[in-house]
Structures are given as C-alpha cells and as structure tokens.
Amino acid sequence: MVFFFFFFFVYVISNSVSMYVLSLPRLFLYFFFFDTLNPFLGCLIDITPLVPVLSRQYMVHGPGSKKGKDRKSLEEKKTDLHII
C-alpha cells in the first residue's frame, strides 16, 4: 500500500513536471528493471523520449529534405534526366 502511494506520487509529480519525459510504462521499467540491472541503463531510458523527436527533426530538416528552393518540379526532374 505504501509502495503504491509512493509509485503514484512519483508518477503524478513527474507528469506535472514533464508529461512527455516520463510515462507509466517507462516508470515501471525504470523501477523494476533498469535500476536493478545497471544504473547506466537507467540513465539511457531518460534519453529514449528524445529519440523520435530528434529523428523527426532530422527527417524534416536533414539532408534530402524538400524545402524551399531545393524543391524541384516534375518537369525539372524530367529535364535533368534527359540531360544525363
């Protein structure tokens, strides 16, 4: 019972601080798996929410993104192929 209240309290506080950083399954894994396995993995799980954000940023603004002047029309692509 005490553990449940502690678990719920930590979950509510962490969600009020940053709803994206901690979620219930990650908190469960953090307490029951990663801390007992290796403290380094406990640090790694704090980075995991940033991975989709960083990959999405790379997909939108990274190399090969169709943005602004880099965007070519279909006709320009056809002429490029004919030149080659």
Jmol script that loads the backbone (N, CA, C; Angstrom):
load data "model"
ATOM      1  N   MET A   1       0.834  -1.200   0.000  1.00  0.00           N
ATOM      2  CA  MET A   1       0.000   0.000   0.000  1.00  0.00           C
ATOM      3  C   MET A   1       0.874   1.257   0.000  1.00  0.00           C
ATOM      4  N   VAL A   2       1.886   1.267   0.833  1.00  0.00           N
ATOM      5  CA  VAL A   2       2.790   2.419   0.883  1.00  0.00           C
ATOM      6  C   VAL A   2       3.533   2.546  -0.435  1.00  0.00           C
ATOM      7  N   PHE A   3       3.942   1.403  -0.986  1.00  0.00           N
ATOM      8  CA  PHE A   3       4.653   1.435  -2.260  1.00  0.00           C
ATOM      9  C   PHE A   3       3.755   1.983  -3.368  1.00  0.00           C
ATOM     10  N   PHE A   4       2.483   1.607  -3.344  1.00  0.00           N
ATOM     11  CA  PHE A   4       1.550   2.097  -4.357  1.00  0.00           C
ATOM     12  C   PHE A   4       1.430   3.614  -4.290  1.00  0.00           C
ATOM     13  N   PHE A   5       1.298   4.159  -3.086  1.00  0.00           N
ATOM     14  CA  PHE A   5       1.197   5.615  -2.945  1.00  0.00           C
ATOM     15  C   PHE A   5       2.478   6.306  -3.379  1.00  0.00           C
ATOM     16  N   PHE A   6       3.627   5.712  -3.052  1.00  0.00           N
ATOM     17  CA  PHE A   6       4.899   6.278  -3.486  1.00  0.00           C
ATOM     18  C   PHE A   6       5.003   6.261  -5.005  1.00  0.00           C
ATOM     19  N   PHE A   7       4.637   5.127  -5.606  1.00  0.00           N
ATOM     20  CA  PHE A   7       4.666   4.978  -7.059  1.00  0.00           C
ATOM     21  C   PHE A   7       3.754   6.005  -7.717  1.00  0.00           C
ATOM     22  N   PHE A   8       2.529   6.141  -7.204  1.00  0.00           N
ATOM     23  CA  PHE A   8       1.567   7.077  -7.767  1.00  0.00           C
ATOM     24  C   PHE A   8       2.044   8.520  -7.589  1.00  0.00           C
ATOM     25  N   PHE A   9       2.604   8.831  -6.426  1.00  0.00           N
ATOM     26  CA  PHE A   9       3.087  10.176  -6.150  1.00  0.00           C
ATOM     27  C   PHE A   9       4.215  10.556  -7.108  1.00  0.00           C
ATOM     28  N   VAL A  10       5.175   9.646  -7.295  1.00  0.00           N
ATOM     29  CA  VAL A  10       6.282   9.916  -8.211  1.00  0.00           C
ATOM     30  C   VAL A  10       5.760  10.081  -9.631  1.00  0.00           C
ATOM     31  N   TYR A  11       4.794   9.265 -10.033  1.00  0.00           N
ATOM     32  CA  TYR A  11       4.234   9.344 -11.372  1.00  0.00           C
ATOM     33  C   TYR A  11       3.522  10.675 -11.597  1.00  0.00           C
ATOM     34  N   VAL A  12       2.722  11.113 -10.630  1.00  0.00           N
ATOM     35  CA  VAL A  12       1.981  12.364 -10.775  1.00  0.00           C
ATOM     36  C   VAL A  12       2.940  13.554 -10.797  1.00  0.00           C
ATOM     37  N   ILE A  13       3.917  13.549  -9.908  1.00  0.00           N
ATOM     38  CA  ILE A  13       4.886  14.653  -9.878  1.00  0.00           C
ATOM     39  C   ILE A  13       5.678  14.695 -11.175  1.00  0.00           C
ATOM     40  N   SER A  14       6.114  13.551 -11.655  1.00  0.00           N
ATOM     41  CA  SER A  14       6.915  13.536 -12.879  1.00  0.00           C
ATOM     42  C   SER A  14       6.075  13.977 -14.078  1.00  0.00           C
ATOM     43  N   ASN A  15       4.795  13.620 -14.092  1.00  0.00           N
ATOM     44  CA  ASN A  15       3.953  14.057 -15.200  1.00  0.00           C
ATOM     45  C   ASN A  15       3.675  15.548 -15.129  1.00  0.00           C
ATOM     46  N   SER A  16       3.577  16.093 -13.933  1.00  0.00           N
ATOM     47  CA  SER A  16       3.337  17.530 -13.846  1.00  0.00           C
ATOM     48  C   SER A  16       4.575  18.307 -14.268  1.00  0.00           C
ATOM     49  N   VAL A  17       5.764  17.742 -14.022  1.00  0.00           N
ATOM     50  CA  VAL A  17       6.988  18.417 -14.448  1.00  0.00           C
ATOM     51  C   VAL A  17       7.121  18.334 -15.963  1.00  0.00           C
ATOM     52  N   SER A  18       7.013  17.158 -16.517  1.00  0.00           N
ATOM     53  CA  SER A  18       7.121  16.997 -17.963  1.00  0.00           C
ATOM     54  C   SER A  18       6.330  15.768 -18.374  1.00  0.00           C
ATOM     55  N   MET A  19       5.214  15.989 -19.037  1.00  0.00           N
ATOM     56  CA  MET A  19       4.348  14.864 -19.373  1.00  0.00           C
ATOM     57  C   MET A  19       4.984  13.973 -20.428  1.00  0.00           C
ATOM     58  N   TYR A  20       5.887  14.523 -21.229  1.00  0.00           N
ATOM     59  CA  TYR A  20       6.463  13.723 -22.298  1.00  0.00           C
ATOM     60  C   TYR A  20       7.643  12.887 -21.820  1.00  0.00           C
ATOM     61  N   VAL A  21       8.340  13.350 -20.785  1.00  0.00           N
ATOM     62  CA  VAL A  21       9.574  12.691 -20.381  1.00  0.00           C
ATOM     63  C   VAL A  21       9.299  11.357 -19.688  1.00  0.00           C
ATOM     64  N   LEU A  22       8.325  11.338 -18.783  1.00  0.00           N
ATOM     65  CA  LEU A  22       8.034  10.093 -18.072  1.00  0.00           C
ATOM     66  C   LEU A  22       6.609   9.643 -18.342  1.00  0.00           C
ATOM     67  N   SER A  23       6.443   8.362 -18.515  1.00  0.00           N
ATOM     68  CA  SER A  23       5.103   7.789 -18.621  1.00  0.00           C
ATOM     69  C   SER A  23       5.052   6.557 -17.725  1.00  0.00           C
ATOM     70  N   LEU A  24       3.886   6.035 -17.526  1.00  0.00           N
ATOM     71  CA  LEU A  24       3.729   4.927 -16.581  1.00  0.00           C
ATOM     72  C   LEU A  24       4.541   3.689 -16.964  1.00  0.00           C
ATOM     73  N   PRO A  25       4.552   3.244 -18.218  1.00  0.00           N
ATOM     74  CA  PRO A  25       5.374   2.056 -18.517  1.00  0.00           C
ATOM     75  C   PRO A  25       6.869   2.317 -18.327  1.00  0.00           C
ATOM     76  N   ARG A  26       7.332   3.508 -18.693  1.00  0.00           N
ATOM     77  CA  ARG A  26       8.743   3.816 -18.527  1.00  0.00           C
ATOM     78  C   ARG A  26       9.099   3.883 -17.048  1.00  0.00           C
ATOM     79  N   LEU A  27       8.218   4.424 -16.240  1.00  0.00           N
ATOM     80  CA  LEU A  27       8.477   4.475 -14.800  1.00  0.00           C
ATOM     81  C   LEU A  27       8.502   3.070 -14.217  1.00  0.00           C
ATOM     82  N   PHE A  28       7.596   2.237 -14.683  1.00  0.00           N
ATOM     83  CA  PHE A  28       7.564   0.843 -14.232  1.00  0.00           C
ATOM     84  C   PHE A  28       8.869   0.144 -14.594  1.00  0.00           C
ATOM     85  N   LEU A  29       9.309   0.304 -15.855  1.00  0.00           N
ATOM     86  CA  LEU A  29      10.564  -0.315 -16.282  1.00  0.00           C
ATOM     87  C   LEU A  29      11.745   0.246 -15.503  1.00  0.00           C
ATOM     88  N   TYR A  30      11.693   1.532 -15.254  1.00  0.00           N
ATOM     89  CA  TYR A  30      12.810   2.170 -14.569  1.00  0.00           C
ATOM     90  C   TYR A  30      12.971   1.607 -13.158  1.00  0.00           C
ATOM     91  N   PHE A  31      11.862   1.449 -12.433  1.00  0.00           N
ATOM     92  CA  PHE A  31      11.949   0.977 -11.053  1.00  0.00           C
ATOM     93  C   PHE A  31      12.243  -0.512 -10.967  1.00  0.00           C
ATOM     94  N   PHE A  32      11.635  -1.305 -11.846  1.00  0.00           N
ATOM     95  CA  PHE A  32      11.688  -2.751 -11.662  1.00  0.00           C
ATOM     96  C   PHE A  32      12.739  -3.443 -12.509  1.00  0.00           C
ATOM     97  N   PHE A  33      13.252  -2.782 -13.530  1.00  0.00           N
ATOM     98  CA  PHE A  33      14.170  -3.479 -14.419  1.00  0.00           C
ATOM     99  C   PHE A  33      15.512  -2.772 -14.540  1.00  0.00           C
ATOM    100  N   PHE A  34      15.487  -1.512 -14.933  1.00  0.00           N
ATOM    101  CA  PHE A  34      16.735  -0.847 -15.291  1.00  0.00           C
ATOM    102  C   PHE A  34      17.601  -0.527 -14.081  1.00  0.00           C
ATOM    103  N   ASP A  35      16.996  -0.147 -12.964  1.00  0.00           N
ATOM    104  CA  ASP A  35      17.814   0.161 -11.798  1.00  0.00           C
ATOM    105  C   ASP A  35      18.463  -1.092 -11.216  1.00  0.00           C
ATOM    106  N   THR A  36      17.760  -2.211 -11.298  1.00  0.00           N
ATOM    107  CA  THR A  36      18.346  -3.438 -10.765  1.00  0.00           C
ATOM    108  C   THR A  36      19.369  -4.023 -11.725  1.00  0.00           C
ATOM    109  N   LEU A  37      19.202  -3.785 -13.018  1.00  0.00           N
ATOM    110  CA  LEU A  37      20.113  -4.359 -13.999  1.00  0.00           C
ATOM    111  C   LEU A  37      21.426  -3.590 -14.060  1.00  0.00           C
ATOM    112  N   ASN A  38      21.334  -2.296 -14.305  1.00  0.00           N
ATOM    113  CA  ASN A  38      22.543  -1.498 -14.466  1.00  0.00           C
ATOM    114  C   ASN A  38      22.156  -0.026 -14.349  1.00  0.00           C
ATOM    115  N   PRO A  39      22.830   0.743 -13.524  1.00  0.00           N
ATOM    116  CA  PRO A  39      22.483   2.160 -13.401  1.00  0.00           C
ATOM    117  C   PRO A  39      22.670   2.926 -14.699  1.00  0.00           C
ATOM    118  N   PHE A  40      23.594   2.466 -15.553  1.00  0.00           N
ATOM    119  CA  PHE A  40      23.818   3.154 -16.826  1.00  0.00           C
ATOM    120  C   PHE A  40      22.591   3.045 -17.718  1.00  0.00           C
ATOM    121  N   LEU A  41      21.938   1.870 -17.693  1.00  0.00           N
ATOM    122  CA  LEU A  41      20.719   1.715 -18.483  1.00  0.00           C
ATOM    123  C   LEU A  41      19.606   2.595 -17.938  1.00  0.00           C
ATOM    124  N   GLY A  42      19.632   2.832 -16.631  1.00  0.00           N
ATOM    125  CA  GLY A  42      18.666   3.756 -16.051  1.00  0.00           C
ATOM    126  C   GLY A  42      18.846   5.161 -16.586  1.00  0.00           C
ATOM    127  N   CYS A  43      20.094   5.528 -16.872  1.00  0.00           N
ATOM    128  CA  CYS A  43      20.342   6.833 -17.497  1.00  0.00           C
ATOM    129  C   CYS A  43      19.892   6.819 -18.949  1.00  0.00           C
ATOM    130  N   LEU A  44      20.091   5.695 -19.614  1.00  0.00           N
ATOM    131  CA  LEU A  44      19.724   5.629 -21.031  1.00  0.00           C
ATOM    132  C   LEU A  44      18.226   5.776 -21.237  1.00  0.00           C
ATOM    133  N   ILE A  45      17.425   5.258 -20.315  1.00  0.00           N
ATOM    134  CA  ILE A  45      15.982   5.318 -20.515  1.00  0.00           C
ATOM    135  C   ILE A  45      15.473   6.749 -20.405  1.00  0.00           C
ATOM    136  N   ASP A  46      16.249   7.633 -19.783  1.00  0.00           N
ATOM    137  CA  ASP A  46      15.847   9.028 -19.731  1.00  0.00           C
ATOM    138  C   ASP A  46      16.047   9.721 -21.066  1.00  0.00           C
ATOM    139  N   ILE A  47      16.872   9.148 -21.934  1.00  0.00           N
ATOM    140  CA  ILE A  47      17.127   9.752 -23.243  1.00  0.00           C
ATOM    141  C   ILE A  47      16.123   9.259 -24.275  1.00  0.00           C
ATOM    142  N   THR A  48      15.468   8.130 -24.021  1.00  0.00           N
ATOM    143  CA  THR A  48      14.618   7.496 -25.034  1.00  0.00           C
ATOM    144  C   THR A  48      13.505   8.386 -25.582  1.00  0.00           C
ATOM    145  N   PRO A  49      12.858   9.270 -24.804  1.00  0.00           N
ATOM    146  CA  PRO A  49      11.813  10.082 -25.431  1.00  0.00           C
ATOM    147  C   PRO A  49      12.358  11.063 -26.451  1.00  0.00           C
ATOM    148  N   LEU A  50      13.641  11.391 -26.374  1.00  0.00           N
ATOM    149  CA  LEU A  50      14.205  12.352 -27.315  1.00  0.00           C
ATOM    150  C   LEU A  50      14.480  11.724 -28.667  1.00  0.00           C
ATOM    151  N   VAL A  51      14.553  10.400 -28.746  1.00  0.00           N
ATOM    152  CA  VAL A  51      14.935   9.752 -29.993  1.00  0.00           C
ATOM    153  C   VAL A  51      13.928  10.017 -31.107  1.00  0.00           C
ATOM    154  N   PRO A  52      12.600   9.814 -30.904  1.00  0.00           N
ATOM    155  CA  PRO A  52      11.683  10.125 -32.001  1.00  0.00           C
ATOM    156  C   PRO A  52      11.671  11.600 -32.351  1.00  0.00           C
ATOM    157  N   VAL A  53      11.867  12.477 -31.369  1.00  0.00           N
ATOM    158  CA  VAL A  53      11.882  13.917 -31.649  1.00  0.00           C
ATOM    159  C   VAL A  53      13.077  14.261 -32.520  1.00  0.00           C
ATOM    160  N   LEU A  54      14.254  13.742 -32.158  1.00  0.00           N
ATOM    161  CA  LEU A  54      15.452  14.033 -32.930  1.00  0.00           C
ATOM    162  C   LEU A  54      15.369  13.434 -34.330  1.00  0.00           C
ATOM    163  N   SER A  55      14.848  12.221 -34.445  1.00  0.00           N
ATOM    164  CA  SER A  55      14.755  11.610 -35.762  1.00  0.00           C
ATOM    165  C   SER A  55      13.742  12.354 -36.624  1.00  0.00           C
ATOM    166  N   ARG A  56      12.653  12.842 -36.023  1.00  0.00           N
ATOM    167  CA  ARG A  56      11.675  13.606 -36.789  1.00  0.00           C
ATOM    168  C   ARG A  56      12.282  14.924 -37.265  1.00  0.00           C
ATOM    169  N   GLN A  57      13.066  15.579 -36.413  1.00  0.00           N
ATOM    170  CA  GLN A  57      13.732  16.812 -36.817  1.00  0.00           C
ATOM    171  C   GLN A  57      14.692  16.536 -37.972  1.00  0.00           C
ATOM    172  N   TYR A  58      15.390  15.417 -37.897  1.00  0.00           N
ATOM    173  CA  TYR A  58      16.335  15.084 -38.963  1.00  0.00           C
ATOM    174  C   TYR A  58      15.599  14.795 -40.260  1.00  0.00           C
ATOM    175  N   MET A  59      14.456  14.122 -40.162  1.00  0.00           N
ATOM    176  CA  MET A  59      13.703  13.808 -41.368  1.00  0.00           C
ATOM    177  C   MET A  59      13.152  15.075 -42.012  1.00  0.00           C
ATOM    178  N   VAL A  60      12.752  16.040 -41.188  1.00  0.00           N
ATOM    179  CA  VAL A  60      12.149  17.257 -41.740  1.00  0.00           C
ATOM    180  C   VAL A  60      13.219  18.196 -42.286  1.00  0.00           C
ATOM    181  N   HIS A  61      14.300  18.394 -41.532  1.00  0.00           N
ATOM    182  CA  HIS A  61      15.291  19.400 -41.897  1.00  0.00           C
ATOM    183  C   HIS A  61      16.625  18.819 -42.334  1.00  0.00           C
ATOM    184  N   GLY A  62      16.734  17.512 -42.356  1.00  0.00           N
ATOM    185  CA  GLY A  62      18.018  16.901 -42.658  1.00  0.00           C
ATOM    186  C   GLY A  62      18.331  16.911 -44.144  1.00  0.00           C
ATOM    187  N   PRO A  63      19.411  16.251 -44.537  1.00  0.00           N
ATOM    188  CA  PRO A  63      19.762  16.217 -45.953  1.00  0.00           C
ATOM    189  C   PRO A  63      18.704  15.483 -46.765  1.00  0.00           C
ATOM    190  N   GLY A  64      18.449  15.984 -47.941  1.00  0.00           N
ATOM    191  CA  GLY A  64      17.437  15.389 -48.800  1.00  0.00           C
ATOM    192  C   GLY A  64      16.031  15.869 -48.512  1.00  0.00           C
ATOM    193  N   SER A  65      15.884  16.855 -47.640  1.00  0.00           N
ATOM    194  CA  SER A  65      14.543  17.345 -47.345  1.00  0.00           C
ATOM    195  C   SER A  65      14.090  18.279 -48.461  1.00  0.00           C
ATOM    196  N   LYS A  66      12.835  18.180 -48.800  1.00  0.00           N
ATOM    197  CA  LYS A  66      12.255  19.013 -49.855  1.00  0.00           C
ATOM    198  C   LYS A  66      11.747  20.285 -49.208  1.00  0.00           C
ATOM    199  N   LYS A  67      12.589  21.312 -49.221  1.00  0.00           N
ATOM    200  CA  LYS A  67      12.211  22.522 -48.505  1.00  0.00           C
ATOM    201  C   LYS A  67      12.706  23.734 -49.285  1.00  0.00           C
ATOM    202  N   GLY A  68      11.825  24.665 -49.536  1.00  0.00           N
ATOM    203  CA  GLY A  68      12.218  25.928 -50.148  1.00  0.00           C
ATOM    204  C   GLY A  68      12.705  25.768 -51.574  1.00  0.00           C
ATOM    205  N   LYS A  69      13.901  26.290 -51.857  1.00  0.00           N
ATOM    206  CA  LYS A  69      14.431  26.312 -53.218  1.00  0.00           C
ATOM    207  C   LYS A  69      14.923  24.947 -53.669  1.00  0.00           C
ATOM    208  N   ASP A  70      15.100  24.023 -52.751  1.00  0.00           N
ATOM    209  CA  ASP A  70      15.584  22.695 -53.138  1.00  0.00           C
ATOM    210  C   ASP A  70      14.513  21.880 -53.860  1.00  0.00           C
ATOM    211  N   ARG A  71      13.287  22.304 -53.707  1.00  0.00           N
ATOM    212  CA  ARG A  71      12.194  21.533 -54.284  1.00  0.00           C
ATOM    213  C   ARG A  71      12.168  21.727 -55.800  1.00  0.00           C
ATOM    214  N   LYS A  72      12.147  20.638 -56.510  1.00  0.00           N
ATOM    215  CA  LYS A  72      12.108  20.694 -57.966  1.00  0.00           C
ATOM    216  C   LYS A  72      10.756  20.204 -58.444  1.00  0.00           C
ATOM    217  N   SER A  73      10.311  20.810 -59.511  1.00  0.00           N
ATOM    218  CA  SER A  73       9.051  20.362 -60.083  1.00  0.00           C
ATOM    219  C   SER A  73       9.301  19.090 -60.902  1.00  0.00           C
ATOM    220  N   LEU A  74       8.233  18.444 -61.301  1.00  0.00           N
ATOM    221  CA  LEU A  74       8.349  17.205 -62.060  1.00  0.00           C
ATOM    222  C   LEU A  74       9.005  17.446 -63.413  1.00  0.00           C
ATOM    223  N   GLU A  75       8.708  18.601 -64.030  1.00  0.00           N
ATOM    224  CA  GLU A  75       9.296  18.912 -65.337  1.00  0.00           C
ATOM    225  C   GLU A  75      10.807  19.088 -65.229  1.00  0.00           C
ATOM    226  N   GLU A  76      11.275  19.756 -64.163  1.00  0.00           N
ATOM    227  CA  GLU A  76      12.712  19.946 -63.991  1.00  0.00           C
ATOM    228  C   GLU A  76      13.418  18.615 -63.767  1.00  0.00           C
ATOM    229  N   LYS A  77      12.756  17.719 -63.057  1.00  0.00           N
ATOM    230  CA  LYS A  77      13.358  16.407 -62.843  1.00  0.00           C
ATOM    231  C   LYS A  77      13.470  15.652 -64.161  1.00  0.00           C
ATOM    232  N   LYS A  78      12.450  15.784 -65.011  1.00  0.00           N
ATOM    233  CA  LYS A  78      12.482  15.111 -66.304  1.00  0.00           C
ATOM    234  C   LYS A  78      13.599  15.674 -67.172  1.00  0.00           C
ATOM    235  N   THR A  79      13.767  17.013 -67.166  1.00  0.00           N
ATOM    236  CA  THR A  79      14.833  17.600 -67.976  1.00  0.00           C
ATOM    237  C   THR A  79      16.200  17.210 -67.447  1.00  0.00           C
ATOM    238  N   ASP A  80      16.355  17.098 -66.133  1.00  0.00           N
ATOM    239  CA  ASP A  80      17.622  16.649 -65.572  1.00  0.00           C
ATOM    240  C   ASP A  80      17.964  15.247 -66.052  1.00  0.00           C
ATOM    241  N   LEU A  81      16.960  14.385 -66.118  1.00  0.00           N
ATOM    242  CA  LEU A  81      17.196  13.033 -66.584  1.00  0.00           C
ATOM    243  C   LEU A  81      17.570  13.023 -68.062  1.00  0.00           C
ATOM    244  N   HIS A  82      16.950  13.910 -68.867  1.00  0.00           N
ATOM    245  CA  HIS A  82      17.257  13.947 -70.295  1.00  0.00           C
ATOM    246  C   HIS A  82      18.663  14.485 -70.539  1.00  0.00           C
ATOM    247  N   ILE A  83      19.112  15.414 -69.705  1.00  0.00           N
ATOM    248  CA  ILE A  83      20.463  15.964 -69.862  1.00  0.00           C
ATOM    249  C   ILE A  83      21.502  14.888 -69.605  1.00  0.00           C
ATOM    250  N   ILE A  84      21.243  14.079 -68.606  1.00  0.00           N
ATOM    251  CA  ILE A  84      22.185  12.996 -68.290  1.00  0.00           C
ATOM    252  C   ILE A  84      22.105  11.952 -69.381  1.00  0.00           C
TER     253      ILE A  84
END
end "model"
wireframe off; spacefill off
backbone 0.3
color backbone group
